[in-house]
């Protein structure tokens, strides 16, 4: 009986097939990456929309927007918890004691999904604290006290005070967390930490030399959603998005900041609850105009 031959690939055909599959896979990967990036951006924008809706519901109840931080350093995010379906967390916070008091150990350690952007691969910065990717805008001035934005120290802004219009004023913005490092490697992850006295004499180039020399470096930006101090729960418009210069915090009382991302834009929440993507190319003048509630500035065409 004659054996029947069975069709099979030659070595050359197998090599051609593998090469074609590798080519198709290499073409497919960028498409998958773009789809994933778009999905992450949409998810982050949805988080900001939830914060905006919560802020408006808070306003309807309290008749003012939440402060950026208060005497015990609680953040605007902490005040919004009941309006984000986080009543259980809100109810175990003792707002009469500082955020770092042992009475608040349990709530401050909770990770809240709405406060985390999927565009940032880092989820936790320091132990025993839940992190955030969303900071509330104190305004255009370095100090959190007596600033000119929506959410500064002990602020109680009402809509009638927002003369520039809620659609032209930033309430909150997306940024990257620190990585916990203490060496100056990347301004997107580390910043310069100075004492409170430095706040009086800040200049545009403050922090630049310290970062070059890797001195006074901190990597705890956005480490604590419960904390309303500068670079924890609040920011200002002193630097444009993804500025090459480092952020500077003066003992949490204020400083210099830029919202950070891994690409060429950041997401911001406007006062009317809408969400916009802001390009790195926005001018400093337009960016500062967007951060103030009653500056009377003309918003540039780059917005």
C-alpha positions as CSV (number, residue, x, y, z in Angstrom):
1,X,0.0,0.0,0.0
2,X,1.4,3.3,-1.1
3,X,1.7,5.9,1.7
4,X,-0.1,9.2,1.1
5,X,1.9,12.4,1.4
6,X,0.5,15.0,3.7
7,X,0.7,18.7,2.7
8,X,2.9,20.8,5.0
9,X,4.7,24.2,5.1
10,X,8.3,24.3,4.1
11,X,10.8,26.1,6.3
12,X,10.8,29.0,3.9
13,X,7.0,29.3,4.0
14,X,7.0,29.2,7.8
15,X,9.5,32.0,7.9
16,X,7.4,34.1,5.5
17,X,4.3,33.4,7.6
18,X,6.0,34.4,10.8
19,X,7.4,37.5,9.3
20,X,3.9,38.5,8.0
21,X,2.4,37.9,11.5
22,X,5.1,40.0,13.1
23,X,4.5,42.8,10.7
24,X,0.7,42.7,11.3
25,X,1.3,42.7,15.0
26,X,3.7,45.6,14.9
27,X,1.0,47.6,12.9
28,X,-1.7,46.6,15.3
29,X,0.1,47.6,18.5
30,X,0.1,51.4,17.9
31,X,-3.6,51.2,17.1
32,X,-4.3,49.4,20.4
33,X,-2.1,51.9,22.3
34,X,-4.1,54.8,20.7
35,X,-7.4,53.2,21.6
36,X,-6.3,52.6,25.2
37,X,-5.0,56.2,25.5
38,X,-8.3,57.5,24.2
39,X,-10.2,55.3,26.7
40,X,-8.0,56.5,29.6
41,X,-8.5,60.1,28.6
42,X,-12.3,59.7,28.4
43,X,-12.2,58.0,31.8
44,X,-10.2,60.8,33.4
45,X,-12.5,63.4,31.9
46,X,-15.5,61.5,33.4
47,X,-13.8,61.7,36.8
48,X,-13.6,65.4,36.4
49,X,-17.2,65.7,35.3
50,X,-18.2,63.8,38.5
51,X,-16.2,66.2,40.6
52,X,-17.9,69.1,38.8
53,X,-21.4,67.7,39.4
54,X,-20.5,67.1,43.0
55,X,-19.2,70.7,43.4
56,X,-22.5,72.0,42.0
57,X,-24.6,69.8,44.3
58,X,-22.4,70.9,47.2
59,X,-23.1,74.5,46.2
60,X,-26.8,73.9,46.1
61,X,-26.6,72.7,49.7
62,X,-24.0,74.9,51.2
63,X,-24.5,78.0,49.0
64,X,-20.8,78.2,48.2
65,X,-18.1,76.2,46.6
66,X,-15.8,74.1,48.8
67,X,-12.6,75.8,50.1
68,X,-9.3,74.6,48.6
69,X,-8.2,73.9,52.2
70,X,-9.3,74.9,55.7
71,X,-7.8,75.3,59.1
72,X,-7.3,71.6,59.5
73,X,-6.1,71.3,55.9
74,X,-9.0,69.3,54.6
75,X,-9.2,69.4,50.8
76,X,-12.1,70.4,48.6
77,X,-12.2,66.7,47.6
78,X,-12.8,65.7,51.2
79,X,-15.8,68.1,51.4
80,X,-17.3,66.7,48.2
81,X,-17.3,63.0,49.4
82,X,-21.1,62.9,50.2
83,X,-21.8,64.1,46.6
84,X,-19.6,61.4,45.1
85,X,-21.5,58.5,46.8
86,X,-18.7,58.3,49.4
87,X,-20.9,59.0,52.5
88,X,-19.3,56.1,54.4
89,X,-15.9,57.7,54.1
90,X,-17.2,61.2,54.9
91,X,-19.0,60.0,58.0
92,X,-15.8,58.6,59.6
93,X,-13.8,61.7,59.1
94,X,-13.4,64.0,62.1
95,X,-13.3,67.4,60.5
96,X,-12.6,69.0,63.9
97,X,-9.2,67.4,64.0
98,X,-6.2,67.8,61.6
99,X,-5.9,65.4,58.7
100,X,-2.9,63.7,60.2
101,X,-4.6,63.1,63.6
102,X,-4.9,59.4,64.5
103,X,-8.6,59.9,64.5
104,X,-8.5,60.2,60.7
105,X,-6.1,57.4,60.1
106,X,-8.8,55.1,58.6
107,X,-10.4,57.5,56.1
108,X,-7.2,59.0,54.9
109,X,-5.9,55.6,53.9
110,X,-8.8,54.8,51.6
111,X,-8.2,54.8,47.9
112,X,-11.1,56.4,46.0
113,X,-11.4,55.5,42.4
114,X,-12.9,58.8,41.3
115,X,-9.7,60.6,42.4
116,X,-7.4,58.4,40.3
117,X,-6.7,59.0,36.7
118,X,-6.0,55.9,34.5
119,X,-3.6,58.1,32.5
120,X,-1.2,57.9,35.4
121,X,0.3,54.4,36.0
122,X,1.3,55.3,39.6
123,X,-1.6,54.6,42.0
124,X,0.0,55.2,45.5
125,X,2.7,57.6,46.6
126,X,3.0,57.2,50.4
127,X,1.9,54.5,52.8
128,X,-1.3,55.0,54.8
129,X,-2.7,57.7,52.4
130,X,-5.0,57.5,49.4
131,X,-3.7,59.5,46.5
132,X,-5.3,61.7,43.9
133,X,-4.7,63.0,40.4
134,X,-7.0,66.0,40.6
135,X,-6.1,69.4,42.2
136,X,-8.4,72.3,42.7
137,X,-7.4,75.8,41.4
138,X,-6.5,78.4,44.0
139,X,-5.9,81.1,41.4
140,X,-2.9,82.8,39.8
141,X,-1.0,84.0,42.9
142,X,1.6,81.9,44.7
143,X,0.0,81.9,48.2
144,X,-3.1,79.8,49.0
145,X,-4.3,82.6,51.2
146,X,-6.4,85.4,49.7
147,X,-5.9,84.0,46.2
148,X,-8.1,84.9,43.1
149,X,-9.4,81.5,42.0
150,X,-12.3,79.3,42.9
151,X,-10.8,77.1,45.7
152,X,-8.1,78.8,47.9
153,X,-7.5,78.7,51.6
154,X,-10.8,79.1,53.5
155,X,-12.5,80.3,50.4
156,X,-16.3,80.4,50.2
157,X,-16.8,81.5,46.6
158,X,-20.3,82.1,45.3
159,X,-21.2,82.1,41.6
160,X,-22.0,85.8,41.7
161,X,-18.4,86.5,42.5
162,X,-17.2,84.7,39.3
163,X,-17.4,87.8,37.1
164,X,-15.3,86.1,34.3
165,X,-18.0,83.5,33.9
166,X,-18.0,79.8,35.1
167,X,-17.3,78.6,31.5
168,X,-14.1,80.7,31.4
169,X,-12.7,79.8,34.9
170,X,-10.9,76.6,35.8
171,X,-12.1,74.8,39.0
172,X,-9.8,71.8,39.0
173,X,-7.2,70.1,36.8
174,X,-5.6,66.7,36.2
175,X,-1.9,66.1,37.0
176,X,0.6,63.4,37.7
177,X,1.4,62.1,41.1
178,X,5.0,62.1,42.5
179,X,6.9,58.8,42.6
180,X,8.1,59.2,46.1
181,X,11.7,59.8,44.9
182,X,14.1,62.3,46.5
183,X,16.4,62.7,43.6
184,X,15.7,65.2,40.8
185,X,15.0,63.0,37.8
186,X,11.8,64.2,36.2
187,X,9.8,67.4,36.8
188,X,6.7,65.4,36.1
189,X,7.3,63.3,39.2
190,X,9.5,65.4,41.6
191,X,9.3,68.9,42.8
192,X,11.3,71.3,45.0
193,X,10.2,71.6,48.6
194,X,11.1,74.9,50.4
195,X,10.2,76.4,53.8
196,X,7.3,78.7,54.3
197,X,9.5,81.8,54.4
198,X,10.5,81.3,50.7
199,X,6.9,82.0,49.7
200,X,7.5,85.8,50.1
201,X,10.3,85.9,47.6
202,X,9.3,83.4,44.9
203,X,10.4,84.3,41.3
204,X,9.6,82.6,38.0
205,X,12.9,80.8,38.1
206,X,12.6,79.7,41.8
207,X,13.4,76.0,42.2
208,X,15.3,75.7,38.9
209,X,18.8,75.7,40.3
210,X,17.7,73.5,43.3
211,X,16.4,70.9,40.8
212,X,19.6,71.0,38.8
213,X,21.6,70.5,42.0
214,X,19.1,67.8,43.2
215,X,18.6,69.7,46.5
216,X,15.4,69.9,48.5
217,X,13.7,67.4,46.3
218,X,10.3,65.8,47.1
219,X,8.3,63.2,45.2
220,X,5.0,63.3,47.1
221,X,2.8,65.5,44.8
222,X,-0.8,64.4,45.0
223,X,0.0,61.8,47.7
224,X,-3.0,62.6,49.9
225,X,-6.5,63.3,48.5
226,X,-7.6,64.4,52.0
227,X,-5.0,67.1,52.2
228,X,-5.8,70.5,50.7
229,X,-2.4,72.0,50.9
230,X,-0.4,73.1,47.9
231,X,0.4,70.2,45.5
232,X,-1.7,67.9,47.6
233,X,-5.2,69.2,46.9
234,X,-4.5,72.6,45.3
235,X,-2.5,74.2,42.5
236,X,-2.1,77.6,40.9
237,X,-1.5,78.8,37.3
238,X,2.1,80.1,37.9
239,X,3.4,77.7,35.3
240,X,1.7,76.5,32.1
241,X,0.9,72.8,31.6
242,X,4.0,70.6,31.4
243,X,6.3,73.5,32.0
244,X,10.0,72.4,31.9
245,X,10.7,74.1,35.2
246,X,9.9,72.2,38.4
247,X,7.0,72.8,40.7
248,X,7.8,74.4,44.1
249,X,6.0,74.0,47.3
250,X,6.6,76.3,50.3
251,X,5.6,74.1,53.2
252,X,2.2,73.5,51.6
253,X,1.2,77.1,52.0
254,X,1.7,77.9,48.3
255,X,4.3,78.0,45.6
256,X,4.7,77.5,41.8
257,X,3.0,74.7,39.9
258,X,2.2,73.3,36.5
259,X,-0.3,70.5,35.8
260,X,1.6,67.5,34.4
261,X,0.8,64.7,32.0
262,X,2.7,62.0,30.0
263,X,1.6,63.6,26.7
264,X,1.0,67.0,25.2
265,X,-2.2,68.0,27.0
266,X,-4.0,68.0,30.4
267,X,-7.7,67.8,31.3
268,X,-9.3,70.6,33.3
269,X,-12.7,71.0,34.9
270,X,-14.3,74.4,34.3
271,X,-16.6,76.1,36.7
272,X,-19.7,75.3,34.7
273,X,-19.0,71.6,35.0
274,X,-17.6,71.1,31.5
275,X,-14.3,69.4,30.8
276,X,-11.7,70.7,28.4
277,X,-8.3,69.3,27.1
278,X,-5.6,72.0,27.4
279,X,-2.6,71.9,25.1
280,X,0.9,72.5,26.3
281,X,1.0,75.3,23.8
282,X,-1.4,77.5,25.7
283,X,0.2,80.9,26.6
284,X,1.0,81.9,30.1
285,X,-1.4,84.9,29.8
286,X,-4.3,82.8,28.7
287,X,-3.6,80.1,31.3
288,X,-3.5,82.7,34.1
289,X,-6.7,84.4,32.8
290,X,-8.5,81.0,33.1
291,X,-7.5,80.6,36.7
292,X,-9.0,83.8,38.0
293,X,-12.6,84.4,38.9
294,X,-12.8,88.2,38.3
295,X,-9.7,89.3,36.5
296,X,-11.6,90.7,33.6
297,X,-9.0,89.3,31.2
298,X,-9.7,88.5,27.6
299,X,-9.3,84.8,27.0
300,X,-6.9,84.1,24.2
301,X,-7.7,82.2,21.0
302,X,-5.4,79.4,22.2
303,X,-8.1,78.2,24.6
